[in-house]
Amino acid sequence: LWHLDALADGVYGAAMAHPGEVNSAKFDQACARIVTACADHQVRIWDSKSLQCLHVFGGFSSAVSMAMFSPNGSLLCAVGADGEARLWEAGGSREQLLCLKGHQDVATSVTFSPDGQCVATCSSDGTARLWNIESNRCERIFTGHSDA
């Protein structure tokens, strides 16, 4: 993590240690936490000031491609090479709330709707999917992409 105003070598704090490749890193809306998606099949939440790991979430059978916080910061969604999207409460419980299945290849990207009620996922299978979190259902499949 680098601080833009740093004078020396730009390093803001101690490195956030991971046992393997980190595929994505995203801040929450308040910039208080960072979520990382890792090749070790796990998602980690870090305190952005102390850089201490606050929570570790598992459940993926392969690398995690991307993770992000919901707009209000209460939920966390991650997608992985197993083609699934998983949701957790971002505040403490490590119990998985949902597992969204449907992609036939690596899920590469995820984003929340502005109201936090839906997530959109993309996959190397050439589709994007819109999921309703409350109903745990895929509301729409967007096809026609050569590589979503």
C-alpha positions as a Python dict, from the first residue, in 0.01 Angstrom:
ca = {
    (1, 'L'): (0, 0, 0),
    (2, 'W'): (144, 336, -100),
    (3, 'H'): (54, 677, 36),
    (4, 'L'): (39, 936, -240),
    (5, 'D'): (197, 1205, -19),
    (6, 'A'): (483, 987, 106),
    (7, 'L'): (824, 1149, 69),
    (8, 'A'): (1061, 853, 93),
    (9, 'D'): (1002, 532, -99),
    (10, 'G'): (624, 567, -97),
    (11, 'V'): (552, 274, 135),
    (12, 'Y'): (274, 371, 375),
    (13, 'G'): (297, 81, 616),
    (14, 'A'): (392, -280, 654),
    (15, 'A'): (303, -506, 367),
    (16, 'M'): (-25, -694, 384),
    (17, 'A'): (113, -1047, 389),
    (18, 'H'): (-47, -1311, 167),
    (19, 'P'): (71, -1668, 109),
    (20, 'G'): (30, -1631, -266),
    (21, 'E'): (-83, -1417, -557),
    (22, 'V'): (-329, -1134, -487),
    (23, 'N'): (-580, -1093, -771),
    (24, 'S'): (-762, -778, -657),
    (25, 'A'): (-774, -517, -382),
    (26, 'K'): (-1064, -276, -320),
    (27, 'F'): (-1139, -11, -57),
    (28, 'D'): (-1476, 19, 115),
    (29, 'Q'): (-1668, 349, 68),
    (30, 'A'): (-1517, 500, 385),
    (31, 'C'): (-1163, 391, 291),
    (32, 'A'): (-1139, 228, 635),
    (33, 'R'): (-1102, -129, 507),
    (34, 'I'): (-947, -306, 210),
    (35, 'V'): (-1065, -640, 76),
    (36, 'T'): (-824, -864, -114),
    (37, 'A'): (-900, -1164, -335),
    (38, 'C'): (-626, -1426, -338),
    (39, 'A'): (-503, -1727, -528),
    (40, 'D'): (-499, -1922, -199),
    (41, 'H'): (-883, -1957, -223),
    (42, 'Q'): (-942, -1691, 44),
    (43, 'V'): (-1069, -1337, 83),
    (44, 'R'): (-920, -1108, 346),
    (45, 'I'): (-1039, -782, 501),
    (46, 'W'): (-767, -545, 622),
    (47, 'D'): (-773, -231, 834),
    (48, 'S'): (-647, 36, 593),
    (49, 'K'): (-455, 230, 860),
    (50, 'S'): (-291, -45, 1067),
    (51, 'L'): (-286, -296, 777),
    (52, 'Q'): (-387, -569, 1021),
    (53, 'C'): (-593, -854, 883),
    (54, 'L'): (-941, -831, 1039),
    (55, 'H'): (-1116, -1131, 880),
    (56, 'V'): (-1043, -1425, 651),
    (57, 'F'): (-1320, -1585, 445),
    (58, 'G'): (-1297, -1918, 264),
    (59, 'G'): (-1525, -2154, 78),
    (60, 'F'): (-1379, -2135, -272),
    (61, 'S'): (-1234, -2449, -428),
    (62, 'S'): (-990, -2246, -638),
    (63, 'A'): (-843, -1897, -674),
    (64, 'V'): (-1058, -1594, -594),
    (65, 'S'): (-1067, -1351, -887),
    (66, 'M'): (-1217, -1039, -728),
    (67, 'A'): (-1391, -921, -412),
    (68, 'M'): (-1569, -600, -318),
    (69, 'F'): (-1780, -438, -48),
    (70, 'S'): (-2144, -344, -92),
    (71, 'P'): (-2210, 32, -117),
    (72, 'N'): (-2295, 56, 256),
    (73, 'G'): (-2006, -171, 352),
    (74, 'S'): (-2221, -432, 526),
    (75, 'L'): (-2177, -710, 270),
    (76, 'L'): (-1886, -861, 86),
    (77, 'C'): (-1910, -1044, -247),
    (78, 'A'): (-1633, -1240, -417),
    (79, 'V'): (-1608, -1441, -739),
    (80, 'G'): (-1367, -1716, -824),
    (81, 'A'): (-1217, -1953, -1073),
    (82, 'D'): (-1482, -2210, -971),
    (83, 'G'): (-1742, -1986, -1143),
    (84, 'E'): (-1926, -1905, -820),
    (85, 'A'): (-2003, -1584, -634),
    (86, 'R'): (-2015, -1589, -253),
    (87, 'L'): (-2158, -1333, -12),
    (88, 'W'): (-2077, -1273, 353),
    (89, 'E'): (-2152, -1012, 616),
    (90, 'A'): (-1844, -792, 613),
    (91, 'G'): (-1857, -710, 982),
    (92, 'G'): (-1764, -1025, 1164),
    (93, 'S'): (-1946, -1351, 1107),
    (94, 'R'): (-1753, -1573, 872),
    (95, 'E'): (-2068, -1766, 787),
    (96, 'Q'): (-2142, -1753, 416),
    (97, 'L'): (-2481, -1596, 339),
    (98, 'L'): (-2516, -1700, -26),
    (99, 'C'): (-2343, -1900, -295),
    (100, 'L'): (-2454, -1793, -643),
    (101, 'K'): (-2398, -2067, -902),
    (102, 'G'): (-2452, -2052, -1276),
    (103, 'H'): (-2138, -1953, -1462),
    (104, 'Q'): (-1976, -2234, -1662),
    (105, 'D'): (-1622, -2096, -1642),
    (106, 'V'): (-1407, -1863, -1430),
    (107, 'A'): (-1604, -1577, -1272),
    (108, 'T'): (-1382, -1276, -1336),
    (109, 'S'): (-1559, -971, -1196),
    (110, 'V'): (-1833, -860, -957),
    (111, 'T'): (-2007, -533, -873),
    (112, 'F'): (-2296, -430, -650),
    (113, 'S'): (-2590, -222, -767),
    (114, 'P'): (-2593, 127, -611),
    (115, 'D'): (-2872, 24, -369),
    (116, 'G'): (-2686, -296, -271),
    (117, 'Q'): (-2983, -520, -359),
    (118, 'C'): (-2822, -690, -659),
    (119, 'V'): (-2483, -804, -780),
    (120, 'A'): (-2365, -842, -1137),
    (121, 'T'): (-2103, -1105, -1217),
    (122, 'C'): (-1898, -1164, -1531),
    (123, 'S'): (-1738, -1483, -1652),
    (124, 'S'): (-1501, -1623, -1910),
    (125, 'D'): (-1802, -1827, -2030),
    (126, 'G'): (-1910, -1515, -2224),
    (127, 'T'): (-2196, -1419, -1992),
    (128, 'A'): (-2275, -1156, -1734),
    (129, 'R'): (-2541, -1234, -1476),
    (130, 'L'): (-2760, -1011, -1261),
    (131, 'W'): (-2842, -1164, -920),
    (132, 'N'): (-3108, -1059, -671),
    (133, 'I'): (-2952, -1096, -327),
    (134, 'E'): (-3280, -1122, -135),
    (135, 'S'): (-3424, -1401, -352),
    (136, 'N'): (-3087, -1568, -425),
    (137, 'R'): (-3191, -1584, -791),
    (138, 'C'): (-3036, -1497, -1122),
    (139, 'E'): (-3270, -1233, -1265),
    (140, 'R'): (-3108, -1195, -1605),
    (141, 'I'): (-2830, -1351, -1815),
    (142, 'F'): (-2655, -1127, -2066),
    (143, 'T'): (-2510, -1327, -2356),
    (144, 'G'): (-2330, -1243, -2676),
    (145, 'H'): (-1995, -1152, -2522),
    (146, 'S'): (-1688, -1319, -2664),
    (147, 'D'): (-1512, -1284, -2325),
    (148, 'A'): (-1719, -1120, -2048),
}
